[in-house]
Amino acid sequence: MNEKKLSLFGFFALTASMVLTVYEYPTFATSKLHLVFFLLLGGLLWFLPVALCAAEMATVKGWQNGGIFRWVSETLGERFGFAAIFFQWFQITVGFVTMIYFILGALSYVFNFPALNSDPFVKYCGLLVIFWLLTFSQLRGTNRTAKIAKIGFVVGILIPSVLLFGLAAAYVLSGNPLQISFSAKNFVPDFSQLSTLVVFVSFILAYMGVEASASHINELENPRRNYPLAMVILVVLAMCLNAAGGFAVAAVIPQKELSLSAGVIQTFQSLLLHFNSHLGWLVKIIALMIAFGVMGEVSAWVVGPSRGMFAAAQRGLLPEKLRKTNQYGVPTPLIMIQGLVVTIWGAILTFGGGGKNLSFLVAISLTVVIYLIGYLLFFLGYFVLLFRKKNLPRSYNVPGGRIGKVLIAGSGLILSLFALVISFVPPASIPHGEQHTYQLILLTSFLVTLLIPFVLYEFHDKSQHNSTTPEHIKTGDVNPATYLHARGEYRIVPNEQDTLKQ
């Protein structure tokens, strides 16, 4: 079955939807002028290394399928590859809930329906409706996902960002009072303070997810050229948009009045009403656009990590029923299981008090530290590729020769380890008397979750294990070294060769 290939812009929009979000600008704004320093430092020393190393590993001959699962499996071993994709998949099951919380907040404002954001039962029902509608919308294949991602990127990220920058620039140039002051002291933060280190980690985490779209690289037109190009463009755009967006919010809204969940809408309202008191209706339209952009982000994440898990299932690491796809090549059983996990997380977090209780904060921190373990495996795998598998053919290389590669990947590895350690420091929002409880629950949950993929790997049915990679083939292709796609399930031709090692 031949599917239309993803264009460079389609793939870029899909990847950007996983990383760029307008609703994070208020979080950046809390650091005032420091945000520019944090975003540049985190972007250059962590985000850029992830993007460049992912680009090199994704273009190694034979490594195009499976994303981080394939890369880590080929370098550190299959056990660790399975752990890496499990961690990537696990963190987004909670991430979906927090993203949809923002959508619900925006829709609550647009339609003047406060219960959608405040009543736990109504909020949970809204969460389920939005998540499952977006999930079912992704069952017709990657091109459907890319279309939603492209519209979401343009409508929900690019247009609101440009509009916000334009309004903020006009506000500043008109000589209006600013909520931040400019000086070298305000630009460079004091890293001797623990609170500063914790804040810096939040900027690193804002860049997470750039590697998740690699599971779609086989559907990209000319991946050898377009994948690295998409990564570089994304890094530059992310640093520019996040810095400008955070600065716009910080310059207009006083810190004591800033809402982290609705700060962008708050900023638009303040700017639009400042220039014209009759533009309140436009604020609601912009809020709806941003909500649609987040829906595009959810859509992009629904299939990405599931495709990586599907690659693991095809290796025999998951039950046979999870190796099936629908007629569009989408691993439907895996996506349904993902949906059930999100449904459970949604109930736990919503009825546990939304975003203001200890269990919610632990859950969010748990996803962060688990994902960071996945990044540690990612960078360690890259070093194995660099020193032990350096002769493998690839169409892209991280610039700078071996020394440049070591420095770039090394900065990503060190910052990932640093972020992991600092993530166990309790947030300032937790009362002092509950901080020990927070750390104990987080550490225990972390250790248990850390063991899950290794336990699953150890006890999986090894008689079903194979080292093959599924492919859709043209009708009439009788090459025995191929896969047949029949009844939504891949089956192996008896004389299949070990394509993984080719």
FENWO-V989562 format. One record per residue. N is the residue number from 0. RES is the residue in three letters. NEAR is the number of other C-alpha atoms within 10 Angstrom. D_LAST is the distance of its C-alpha to the last C-alpha in Angstrom with 2 decimals. Layout:
[[N,RES,NEAR,D_LAST] [N,RES,NEAR,D_LAST]]
This chain:
[[0,MET,11,23.35] [1,ASN,8,23.28] [2,GLU,12,24.37] [3,LYS,10,25.98] [4,LYS,16,23.90] [5,LEU,22,25.25] [6,SER,17,27.19] [7,LEU,18,27.20] [8,PHE,14,30.51] [9,GLY,22,29.43] [10,PHE,30,26.47] [11,PHE,25,28.73] [12,ALA,27,31.45] [13,LEU,31,29.17] [14,THR,29,28.13] [15,ALA,30,31.71] [16,SER,32,33.09] [17,MET,26,31.22] [18,VAL,19,32.67] [19,LEU,27,35.89] [20,THR,24,38.97] [21,VAL,23,42.57] [22,TYR,24,44.01] [23,GLU,19,42.86] [24,TYR,26,45.21] [25,PRO,28,48.13] [26,THR,23,46.17] [27,PHE,27,45.47] [28,ALA,30,49.14] [29,THR,21,50.43] [30,SER,22,49.44] [31,LYS,23,51.61] [32,LEU,25,50.94] [33,HIS,23,48.58] [34,LEU,28,46.03] [35,VAL,22,45.22] [36,PHE,17,44.58] [37,PHE,25,42.49] [38,LEU,25,40.33] [39,LEU,19,39.73] [40,LEU,16,39.00] [41,GLY,23,36.68] [42,GLY,22,35.00] [43,LEU,18,34.42] [44,LEU,21,33.62] [45,TRP,24,31.62] [46,PHE,27,30.78] [47,LEU,23,29.56] [48,PRO,23,27.28] [49,VAL,27,25.71] [50,ALA,21,25.22] [51,LEU,25,23.88] [52,CYS,25,21.47] [53,ALA,25,20.20] [54,ALA,28,19.82] [55,GLU,20,17.68] [56,MET,28,15.34] [57,ALA,30,15.19] [58,THR,22,14.12] [59,VAL,18,11.21] [60,LYS,12,8.27] [61,GLY,17,6.66] [62,TRP,21,9.79] [63,GLN,20,12.23] [64,ASN,23,13.02] [65,GLY,28,15.34] [66,GLY,27,16.98] [67,ILE,34,18.32] [68,PHE,31,17.06] [69,ARG,26,13.37] [70,TRP,26,14.37] [71,VAL,28,16.58] [72,SER,22,14.49] [73,GLU,19,11.71] [74,THR,21,14.68] [75,LEU,18,17.60] [76,GLY,14,16.33] [77,GLU,19,16.34] [78,ARG,18,20.15] [79,PHE,22,20.70] [80,GLY,27,18.27] [81,PHE,25,20.39] [82,ALA,26,23.50] [83,ALA,30,22.59] [84,ILE,29,22.17] [85,PHE,26,25.22] [86,PHE,24,27.29] [87,GLN,28,26.42] [88,TRP,23,27.38] [89,PHE,20,30.44] [90,GLN,21,32.02] [91,ILE,22,32.14] [92,THR,22,34.01] [93,VAL,22,36.95] [94,GLY,19,36.26] [95,PHE,23,36.89] [96,VAL,24,40.35] [97,THR,19,41.36] [98,MET,20,40.19] [99,ILE,22,42.16] [100,TYR,23,45.14] [101,PHE,19,45.32] [102,ILE,25,45.16] [103,LEU,24,47.98] [104,GLY,21,50.02] [105,ALA,26,49.75] [106,LEU,21,50.65] [107,SER,17,53.50] [108,TYR,19,54.89] [109,VAL,17,54.42] [110,PHE,11,56.11] [111,ASN,11,58.57] [112,PHE,14,57.39] [113,PRO,16,57.52] [114,ALA,14,56.80] [115,LEU,23,53.23] [116,ASN,22,52.62] [117,SER,16,55.22] [118,ASP,13,55.74] [119,PRO,18,53.01] [120,PHE,15,53.13] [121,VAL,13,53.07] [122,LYS,25,50.34] [123,TYR,23,48.14] [124,CYS,14,48.76] [125,GLY,18,47.88] [126,LEU,25,44.66] [127,LEU,18,43.62] [128,VAL,12,44.58] [129,ILE,15,42.67] [130,PHE,23,39.50] [131,TRP,16,39.25] [132,LEU,11,40.16] [133,LEU,19,37.39] [134,THR,21,34.93] [135,PHE,14,35.87] [136,SER,15,35.69] [137,GLN,22,31.93] [138,LEU,21,31.17] [139,ARG,14,30.91] [140,GLY,17,27.61] [141,THR,24,26.38] [142,ASN,20,28.58] [143,ARG,14,31.61] [144,THR,25,30.58] [145,ALA,25,30.14] [146,LYS,17,33.58] [147,ILE,25,35.26] [148,ALA,31,33.54] [149,LYS,23,34.72] [150,ILE,18,38.24] [151,GLY,27,38.31] [152,PHE,30,37.19] [153,VAL,16,39.82] [154,VAL,20,42.60] [155,GLY,27,42.14] [156,ILE,25,40.85] [157,LEU,19,41.40] [158,ILE,15,44.87] [159,PRO,22,46.38] [160,SER,23,45.08] [161,VAL,14,46.55] [162,LEU,13,49.75] [163,LEU,22,50.03] [164,PHE,19,49.59] [165,GLY,13,52.16] [166,LEU,19,54.69] [167,ALA,23,54.24] [168,ALA,12,54.65] [169,ALA,14,57.79] [170,TYR,20,59.09] [171,VAL,15,58.63] [172,LEU,9,60.02] [173,SER,9,63.05] [174,GLY,8,64.06] [175,ASN,11,63.63] [176,PRO,10,63.46] [177,LEU,15,60.02] [178,GLN,13,58.99] [179,ILE,17,57.21] [180,SER,12,58.55] [181,PHE,10,56.91] [182,SER,9,56.93] [183,ALA,10,54.64] [184,LYS,11,55.36] [185,ASN,16,54.22] [186,PHE,17,50.99] [187,VAL,14,49.75] [188,PRO,18,49.71] [189,ASP,13,50.95] [190,PHE,11,47.93] [191,SER,8,50.30] [192,GLN,9,50.95] [193,LEU,12,48.75] [194,SER,14,49.27] [195,THR,15,47.78] [196,LEU,18,44.59] [197,VAL,20,44.31] [198,VAL,19,44.81] [199,PHE,23,42.17] [200,VAL,20,39.58] [201,SER,18,40.44] [202,PHE,21,39.48] [203,ILE,20,36.07] [204,LEU,17,35.52] [205,ALA,20,36.58] [206,TYR,23,33.36] [207,MET,19,31.04] [208,GLY,24,28.48] [209,VAL,21,27.01] [210,GLU,25,23.43] [211,ALA,27,23.93] [212,SER,25,23.38] [213,ALA,27,19.74] [214,SER,25,18.98] [215,HIS,22,20.27] [216,ILE,23,18.22] [217,ASN,17,16.42] [218,GLU,19,20.03] [219,LEU,20,21.13] [220,GLU,17,22.12] [221,ASN,14,20.38] [222,PRO,23,18.73] [223,ARG,18,17.93] [224,ARG,15,21.72] [225,ASN,19,23.24] [226,TYR,26,21.62] [227,PRO,23,22.77] [228,LEU,15,26.00] [229,ALA,21,26.72] [230,MET,24,26.30] [231,VAL,16,28.69] [232,ILE,12,31.22] [233,LEU,22,31.21] [234,VAL,22,31.92] [235,VAL,15,34.84] [236,LEU,14,36.20] [237,ALA,22,36.03] [238,MET,22,37.99] [239,CYS,15,40.54] [240,LEU,20,41.14] [241,ASN,26,41.35] [242,ALA,22,43.67] [243,ALA,21,45.90] [244,GLY,25,45.99] [245,GLY,27,46.85] [246,PHE,25,49.46] [247,ALA,28,51.04] [248,VAL,30,51.54] [249,ALA,27,52.81] [250,ALA,22,55.26] [251,VAL,23,56.88] [252,ILE,22,56.96] [253,PRO,15,58.83] [254,GLN,17,56.76] [255,LYS,7,59.20] [256,GLU,9,58.90] [257,LEU,20,55.12] [258,SER,17,53.29] [259,LEU,16,49.63] [260,SER,17,48.90] [261,ALA,18,51.00] [262,GLY,22,51.34] [263,VAL,29,49.75] [264,ILE,23,52.06] [265,GLN,20,54.87] [266,THR,24,54.23] [267,PHE,25,54.15] [268,GLN,20,57.37] [269,SER,16,59.07] [270,LEU,22,58.12] [271,LEU,20,58.86] [272,LEU,15,62.18] [273,HIS,13,63.07] [274,PHE,12,62.94] [275,ASN,9,64.26] [276,SER,11,65.64] [277,HIS,10,64.99] [278,LEU,14,61.17] [279,GLY,14,60.60] [280,TRP,11,59.13] [281,LEU,14,56.37] [282,VAL,21,55.24] [283,LYS,20,54.48] [284,ILE,12,52.46] [285,ILE,22,50.38] [286,ALA,25,49.91] [287,LEU,21,48.67] [288,MET,21,46.22] [289,ILE,29,44.82] [290,ALA,26,44.56] [291,PHE,23,42.57] [292,GLY,30,40.23] [293,VAL,27,39.61] [294,MET,26,39.00] [295,GLY,30,36.25] [296,GLU,28,34.80] [297,VAL,24,34.98] [298,SER,28,33.33] [299,ALA,28,30.37] [300,TRP,25,29.92] [301,VAL,26,30.35] [302,VAL,27,26.93] [303,GLY,26,24.80] [304,PRO,32,24.51] [305,SER,27,24.63] [306,ARG,27,21.38] [307,GLY,29,19.79] [308,MET,30,21.59] [309,PHE,28,20.42] [310,ALA,26,16.74] [311,ALA,25,18.03] [312,ALA,22,20.02] [313,GLN,24,17.13] [314,ARG,20,15.68] [315,GLY,22,19.11] [316,LEU,26,20.71] [317,LEU,21,23.52] [318,PRO,12,25.79] [319,GLU,14,24.74] [320,LYS,11,27.27] [321,LEU,21,25.46] [322,ARG,25,22.39] [323,LYS,23,24.56] [324,THR,21,24.95] [325,ASN,17,27.81] [326,GLN,17,27.82] [327,TYR,15,26.77] [328,GLY,20,23.57] [329,VAL,21,25.39] [330,PRO,25,24.98] [331,THR,24,28.73] [332,PRO,17,29.24] [333,LEU,23,27.62] [334,ILE,23,29.72] [335,MET,15,32.81] [336,ILE,13,32.33] [337,GLN,20,31.92] [338,GLY,19,35.16] [339,LEU,14,36.99] [340,VAL,14,36.07] [341,VAL,23,37.33] [342,THR,20,40.44] [343,ILE,13,41.19] [344,TRP,18,40.63] [345,GLY,25,42.90] [346,ALA,19,45.65] [347,ILE,16,45.46] [348,LEU,24,45.58] [349,THR,23,48.05] [350,PHE,13,50.57] [351,GLY,15,50.16] [352,GLY,14,51.82] [353,GLY,24,49.32] [354,GLY,14,48.48] [355,LYS,13,51.48] [356,ASN,14,50.92] [357,LEU,20,49.33] [358,SER,18,46.77] [359,PHE,20,45.50] [360,LEU,19,45.13] [361,VAL,22,43.35] [362,ALA,20,40.92] [363,ILE,17,40.13] [364,SER,21,39.77] [365,LEU,25,37.57] [366,THR,21,35.03] [367,VAL,23,35.12] [368,VAL,25,34.58] [369,ILE,22,31.82] [370,TYR,26,29.94] [371,LEU,27,30.52] [372,ILE,18,28.78] [373,GLY,23,25.72] [374,TYR,24,26.08] [375,LEU,19,26.51] [376,LEU,23,23.18] [377,PHE,29,21.66] [378,PHE,23,23.19] [379,LEU,18,22.51] [380,GLY,23,18.79] [381,TYR,26,19.12] [382,PHE,21,20.90] [383,VAL,15,18.17] [384,LEU,21,15.76] [385,LEU,18,18.65] [386,PHE,11,19.57] [387,ARG,11,16.83] [388,LYS,13,13.62] [389,LYS,12,15.56] [390,ASN,9,13.50] [391,LEU,11,10.48] [392,PRO,11,11.13] [393,ARG,17,13.16] [394,SER,15,15.96] [395,TYR,18,18.54] [396,ASN,17,19.99] [397,VAL,20,22.87] [398,PRO,12,25.87] [399,GLY,11,27.87] [400,GLY,9,25.51] [401,ARG,14,24.78] [402,ILE,9,28.33] [403,GLY,12,28.21] [404,LYS,20,25.01] [405,VAL,17,26.64] [406,LEU,14,29.85] [407,ILE,22,28.40] [408,ALA,24,26.08] [409,GLY,19,28.85] [410,SER,19,31.44] [411,GLY,25,29.39] [412,LEU,25,28.84] [413,ILE,15,32.53] [414,LEU,18,33.87] [415,SER,23,31.78] [416,LEU,17,33.26] [417,PHE,14,36.68] [418,ALA,21,36.57] [419,LEU,19,35.65] [420,VAL,14,38.70] [421,ILE,17,41.07] [422,SER,21,40.11] [423,PHE,19,42.08] [424,VAL,17,45.25] [425,PRO,21,47.39] [426,PRO,16,47.96] [427,ALA,10,51.47] [428,SER,11,52.12] [429,ILE,14,52.23] [430,PRO,12,55.75] [431,HIS,11,56.18] [432,GLY,8,57.16] [433,GLU,11,53.89] [434,GLN,17,51.50] [435,HIS,13,51.17] [436,THR,14,50.49] [437,TYR,21,47.85] [438,GLN,16,46.02] [439,LEU,13,46.34] [440,ILE,16,44.99] [441,LEU,23,42.13] [442,LEU,16,41.11] [443,THR,12,41.38] [444,SER,15,39.43] [445,PHE,18,36.75] [446,LEU,12,36.31] [447,VAL,11,36.28] [448,THR,17,33.75] [449,LEU,17,31.57] [450,LEU,11,31.43] [451,ILE,14,30.70] [452,PRO,19,26.86] [453,PHE,16,26.69] [454,VAL,12,29.19] [455,LEU,15,27.37] [456,TYR,18,24.10] [457,GLU,12,26.07] [458,PHE,9,27.81] [459,HIS,15,25.25] [460,ASP,14,24.91] [461,LYS,12,22.14] [462,SER,7,22.62] [463,GLN,13,21.06] [464,HIS,14,17.97] [465,ASN,15,14.55] [466,SER,13,11.07] [467,THR,19,10.49] [468,THR,19,11.11] [469,PRO,20,14.16] [470,GLU,15,14.78] [471,HIS,14,18.14] [472,ILE,15,18.32] [473,LYS,11,21.18] [474,THR,10,24.00] [475,GLY,6,23.90] [476,ASP,10,20.16] [477,VAL,11,19.91] [478,ASN,10,16.36] [479,PRO,13,15.73] [480,ALA,13,12.07] [481,THR,21,13.60] [482,TYR,21,15.88] [483,LEU,20,19.61] [484,HIS,22,21.65] [485,ALA,12,24.97] [486,ARG,11,27.92] [487,GLY,17,26.17] [488,GLU,19,23.65] [489,TYR,18,20.05] [490,ARG,16,19.75] [491,ILE,17,16.98] [492,VAL,13,17.33] [493,PRO,8,17.91] [494,ASN,9,15.42] [495,GLU,13,12.44] [496,GLN,15,9.14] [497,ASP,12,7.21] [498,THR,13,5.20] [499,LEU,14,5.64] [500,LYS,10,3.81] [501,GLN,8,0.00]]
